[in-house]
């Protein structure tokens, strides 16, 4: 899960309360369909659902046609515009395999040696020629770097300081601007501004859950993600794959908050789902080991490695097993170091959190060695 994809992949009134009985936060909100940038009439909502059904059925051309009609009817519908961009990018990617897009304009872009760059330039020209909030936000979404994106979003803010979409997009841009030491605080401010203007903004709610998890606020992230999963159930704006990824994130958060039985339940409910299979099995290995089921945990690790040999999570599970069951702390530390080395390459919430976990393990081992040396 990456900020740059805008697919955090959590309507009205978001309420954050404390459930005193379990001392854990809970969160409730409803997804909205009638806010600027995401305003769908009943007819538009039905047309959008049809477009999403076509996309799920791998009919990208049919989805593009339906989304193009929606955007033509309401150019300020950023939600529809974002999905149209995604489909255009998909069709351009397929054109590299010889599948020429049916749309003449997109077919011309496909002939460019840098088709995605040509699409980016087209959106930027639109924003320059006919400035609007939607035009600026969509151009910023494809911008080559955070600085360019933020400059475009400044234009959107000048037109409408209350645009939730603009503030949400700024949160993404700040997260990607690694030149700034305070980028996370700037992103939080922008995200809070988006949610004040649209408390039921699903994409902003999903980003909020991700940020909480990244900051180590696991209880809060778990509550936010559960609320997002409830609010987004059956929502055509959320792809089935995105919901599976969020359910895997939630399983990880159950594990990190000491509830392996809840993690196992969530993971078993996803059995047979192709999306995230390696990650599901890796997380299941942790849940099994927490209950002392060593053989079942090892079997899950082996299956995870077969499903995705490049995944960081099976390495995490090997380290955990060596540490907890094999009685081999040196081997465990070596494995944790390998995981920590891959932390910078990780892009999904689970890998990022686990990379942090690995670094903590390594630092603790080094601190223990120093204490041991001082005692000799």
C-alpha positions in Angstrom: 0.0 0.0 0.0 1.7 3.2 -1.1 0.7 6.8 -0.5 1.4 7.6 -4.2 -1.3 5.3 -5.4 -4.1 7.2 -3.6 -5.8 3.8 -3.1 -5.9 3.6 0.7 -7.5 1.3 -0.5 -12.1 4.5 5.4 -19.4 9.7 5.4 -21.4 11.6 7.8 -20.0 12.5 11.1 -16.9 10.6 12.3 -17.1 9.9 16.1 -14.1 8.7 18.0 -15.0 7.3 21.5 -13.4 5.2 24.1 -15.0 1.8 24.8 -14.2 1.7 28.5 -15.0 -2.0 28.9 -12.0 -3.0 26.8 -10.0 0.2 27.0 -9.7 0.3 23.2 -10.8 3.0 20.9 -13.8 2.5 18.6 -14.8 4.6 15.6 -18.0 5.0 13.6 -18.7 6.9 10.4 -20.8 6.7 7.3 -19.4 7.0 3.8 -20.7 10.0 1.9 -21.8 10.3 -1.8 -22.9 13.9 -1.9 -19.8 16.1 -1.2 -18.0 18.3 -3.8 -15.7 16.2 -5.9 -17.7 13.0 -5.1 -21.3 14.1 -5.7 -23.3 11.3 -7.3 -27.0 11.5 -8.2 -28.8 8.1 -7.9 -28.4 7.8 -11.7 -24.7 8.6 -11.6 -24.2 6.2 -8.8 -25.8 3.4 -10.8 -23.7 4.3 -13.8 -20.6 4.3 -11.7 -21.5 0.9 -10.2 -21.9 -0.5 -13.7 -18.4 0.9 -14.7 -16.9 -0.8 -11.6 -18.6 -4.1 -12.4 -17.1 -4.0 -15.9 -13.7 -3.3 -14.5 -14.0 -6.2 -12.1 -14.9 -8.4 -15.0 -11.7 -7.3 -16.8 -13.7 -5.2 -19.3 -11.5 -2.2 -19.1 -12.7 -0.7 -22.3 -16.3 -0.9 -21.2 -15.3 0.7 -17.8 -13.5 3.5 -19.6 -16.5 4.3 -21.8 -18.9 4.5 -18.8 -16.4 6.5 -16.7 -15.8 8.9 -19.6 -19.5 9.6 -19.8 -19.7 10.3 -16.1 -16.8 12.7 -16.2 -18.2 14.4 -19.3 -21.5 14.9 -17.5 -19.8 16.2 -14.3 -16.2 17.3 -14.9 -15.8 18.2 -11.2 -16.4 14.6 -10.1 -12.9 13.8 -8.9 -13.8 10.3 -7.8 -14.9 9.3 -11.3 -11.9 11.2 -12.7 -9.5 9.2 -10.5 -11.0 5.9 -11.6 -10.9 7.0 -15.3 -7.2 7.8 -14.8 -6.6 4.4 -13.4 -8.3 2.7 -16.3 -6.4 4.9 -18.8 -3.1 3.8 -17.2 -4.2 0.2 -17.3 -5.1 0.4 -21.0 -1.7 2.2 -21.8 0.1 -0.6 -19.9 -1.8 -3.2 -22.0 -0.9 -1.3 -25.2 2.7 -2.3 -24.6 1.6 -5.9 -25.2 0.0 -4.9 -28.5 -3.5 -4.2 -27.3 -4.4 -0.9 -28.9 -6.9 1.2 -26.9 -10.2 1.7 -28.6 -10.3 5.4 -27.8 -8.5 7.4 -30.5 -6.9 9.9 -28.2 -5.7 7.2 -25.9 -4.4 5.2 -28.9 -2.3 8.2 -29.9 -0.8 8.4 -26.4 0.0 4.7 -26.6 2.2 5.3 -29.6 4.4 7.7 -27.5 7.6 6.0 -26.3 6.7 7.3 -22.8 2.9 6.8 -22.9 2.4 7.4 -19.2 4.4 10.6 -19.4 2.2 11.7 -22.3 -0.9 11.1 -20.3 0.6 13.1 -17.4 1.3 16.0 -19.7 -2.2 15.8 -21.1 -3.7 16.2 -17.7 -1.3 19.1 -16.9 -2.2 20.9 -20.1 -5.9 20.6 -19.2 -5.3 22.1 -15.8 -3.4 25.0 -17.4 -5.9 25.6 -20.2 -9.1 25.2 -18.1 -8.2 25.5 -14.4 -10.6 23.8 -11.9 -10.3 21.9 -8.7 -10.7 18.6 -10.4 -8.3 19.4 -13.2 -5.6 20.5 -10.7 -6.1 17.5 -8.4 -6.1 15.0 -11.3 -2.9 16.6 -12.8 -1.3 16.5 -9.3 -2.1 12.8 -9.0 0.1 12.0 -12.0 2.8 14.6 -11.2 6.4 13.3 -11.4 7.3 14.5 -7.9 5.9 16.0 -4.7 7.0 19.5 -5.5 5.2 19.6 -8.8 2.1 18.0 -7.2 2.0 20.6 -4.4 2.3 23.5 -6.9 -0.7 22.2 -8.8 -2.6 21.7 -5.6 -1.9 25.3 -4.6 -3.8 26.2 -7.7 -6.8 24.0 -6.5 -6.7 25.6 -3.1 -6.8 29.1 -4.6 -10.0 28.1 -6.4 -11.6 26.4 -3.4 -9.9 26.4 0.1 -12.6 24.0 1.3 -12.0 21.2 -1.2 -11.6 17.9 0.8 -10.1 16.3 -2.3 -7.4 19.0 -2.5 -6.4 18.6 1.2 -6.4 14.8 0.9 -4.2 15.1 -2.2 -1.8 17.4 -0.3 -1.5 14.8 2.4 -0.3 12.3 -0.2 2.1 14.9 -1.7 3.6 15.7 1.7 4.1 12.1 2.5 6.1 11.7 -0.7 8.3 14.7 -0.1 11.2 13.1 1.7 13.1 16.4 1.6 11.2 17.6 4.6 11.8 16.4 8.1 8.2 17.5 9.2 6.4 15.9 6.2 4.4 13.6 8.5 3.0 16.5 10.6 2.2 18.4 7.4 0.4 15.4 6.0 -1.6 14.9 9.2 -2.6 18.6 9.1 -3.8 18.2 5.5 -5.6 15.0 6.2 -7.3 16.5 9.2 -8.4 19.4 7.0 -9.9 17.0 4.5 -11.8 15.1 7.1 -13.2 18.2 8.7 -14.7 19.1 5.4 -15.9 15.6 4.6 -16.0 13.2 7.6 -17.2 10.4 5.4 -14.4 10.6 2.8 -13.5 6.9 2.3 -10.1 7.5 0.8 -9.1 9.9 3.5 -10.3 7.5 6.2 -8.2 4.8 4.7 -5.1 7.0 4.6 -5.7 7.9 8.2 -5.7 4.3 9.3 -2.5 3.7 7.4 -0.8 6.7 9.0 -1.8 5.6 12.5 -0.3 2.2 11.9 2.9 3.7 10.5 3.2 5.8 13.7 2.8 2.8 15.9 -0.6 3.7 17.2 -1.9 0.1 16.6 -5.1 0.3 18.7 -6.2 3.5 17.0 -5.2 2.1 13.6 -7.2 -1.1 14.3 -10.3 0.9 15.2 -10.0 3.2 12.2 -9.5 0.2 9.8 -12.5 -1.7 11.3 -14.6 1.4 10.8 -13.4 1.8 7.2 -14.2 -1.9 6.5 -17.7 -1.5 7.9 -18.4 1.8 6.1 -17.0 0.6 2.7 -18.7 -2.8 2.6 -20.5 -3.2 -0.7 -19.3 0.3 -1.8 -18.4 0.2 -5.6 -15.7 2.9 -5.0 -13.6 0.2 -3.2 -12.2 -2.6 -5.2 -12.5 -6.1 -3.9 -8.7 -6.5 -3.9 -8.5 -3.3 -1.8 -10.8 -4.7 0.8 -8.8 -7.9 1.0 -5.6 -5.9 1.5 -7.3 -3.9 4.3 -8.5 -7.1 6.0 -4.9 -8.4 5.9 -3.8 -5.1 7.5 -6.4 -5.6 10.1 -5.2 -9.1 10.9 -1.7 -7.8 11.3 -3.0 -5.1 13.7 -4.8 -7.8 15.7 -1.5 -9.6 16.1 0.4 -6.5 17.1 -2.2 -5.7 19.7 -2.1 -9.2 21.3 -5.2 -10.8 19.7 -3.9 -13.7 17.7 -7.3 -15.5 17.9 -9.0 -12.6 16.1 -6.2 -12.5 13.5 -6.7 -16.2 12.8 -10.4 -15.8 12.4 -9.9 -12.9 9.9 -7.3 -14.8 8.0 -9.3 -18.1 7.8 -12.2 -16.1 6.5 -10.0 -15.1 3.5 -8.9 -18.7 2.7 -9.1 -19.3 -1.1 -8.8 -15.6 -1.9 -5.9 -15.1 -4.5 -5.2 -11.5 -3.5 -2.4 -11.3 -1.0 -2.1 -15.1 -0.5 1.6 -15.0 0.5 1.0 -12.3 3.0 -2.1 -14.1 4.4 -0.2 -17.3 5.0 2.7 -15.4 6.6 0.4 -13.7 9.0 -1.3 -17.0 9.7 2.1 -18.4 10.6 2.4 -15.7 13.3 -1.1 -16.4 14.6 -0.3 -20.2 14.8 3.0 -19.6 16.6 1.3 -17.4 19.2 -0.8 -20.4 20.1 2.3 -22.7 20.2 1.3 -24.5 17.0 4.9 -24.8 15.7 4.3 -27.3 13.0 1.3 -25.5 11.6 3.2 -22.3 11.8 6.2 -23.7 9.8 3.8 -25.2 7.2 2.2 -21.8 6.7 5.7 -20.2 6.3 6.6 -22.8 3.7 3.4 -22.2 1.8 3.9 -18.4 2.0 7.4 -18.7 0.6 6.2 -20.8 -2.3 3.5 -18.2 -3.0 5.9 -15.2 -3.1 9.6 -15.8 -2.9 10.3 -12.1 -2.9 8.1 -11.3 0.1 9.7 -9.9 3.3 7.0 -11.4 5.5 8.1 -15.1 5.3 11.6 -13.9 6.4 9.9 -12.2 9.4 8.2 -15.5 10.3 11.5 -17.4 10.1 13.1 -15.0 12.4 10.2 -15.3 14.9 10.3 -19.0 14.8 14.1 -19.1 15.3 13.7 -16.7 18.2 10.8 -18.3 20.0 10.9 -22.0 19.3 14.3 -23.0 17.9 16.3 -21.5 20.8 18.8 -20.0 18.4 19.0 -16.2 19.2 22.0 -15.7 16.9 20.2 -17.2 13.9 17.2 -15.1 14.8 19.2 -11.9 14.9 20.8 -12.7 11.5 17.3 -13.2 10.1 16.0 -9.9 11.7 18.9 -8.1 10.1 17.9 -9.4 6.7 14.4 -8.2 7.2 15.5 -4.7 8.4 17.7 -4.4 5.3 14.6 -4.8 3.2 12.6 -2.3 5.2 13.3 0.6 2.8 12.0 -1.5 -0.2 8.7 -2.3 1.5 5.6 -0.6 0.2 2.7 -2.3 2.1 1.5 -1.5 5.6 2.4 -5.0 6.8 5.9 -5.0 5.5 6.6 -1.5 6.8 5.4 -2.3 10.3 7.3 -5.6 10.3 10.4 -3.8 9.1 10.1 -1.5 12.0 9.6 -4.5 14.3 12.8 -6.1 12.9 14.8 -3.0 13.5 13.6 -2.9 17.1 14.7 -6.6 17.5 18.1 -5.8 16.1 18.6 -2.8 18.4 17.5 -4.8 21.4 20.0 -7.5 20.6 22.8 -5.0 20.2 21.8 -3.3 23.5 21.9 -6.7 25.3 25.4 -7.4 24.0 26.6 -4.0 25.2 25.1 -4.7 28.6 26.8 -8.1 28.7 30.1 -6.6 27.7 29.9 -4.0 30.5 29.3 -6.8 33.0 32.4 -8.7 32.1 
